[in-house]
């Protein structure tokens, strides 16, 4: 596994922890490969610091990634 792929797996570990979605690794891996890491990091940071979330952390994350990209 290359360092980029290892970096993605480490990011996915953090992402799935913040989103409380441990069973969604494959789905989020495919999603995250489509966007720049900086966009993903910014969206994850915003989700992690959100005081209230209307739908779910995952829905907010995907919305923010698409908005920031």
Buried (B, 14 or more C-beta within 10 A) or exposed (E): EEEEEEEBEEBBEEBBEBBEBEEBBEEBBEBBEEBEEEBBEBBBEBBBEBEEEEEEBBEBBBEBBEEBE
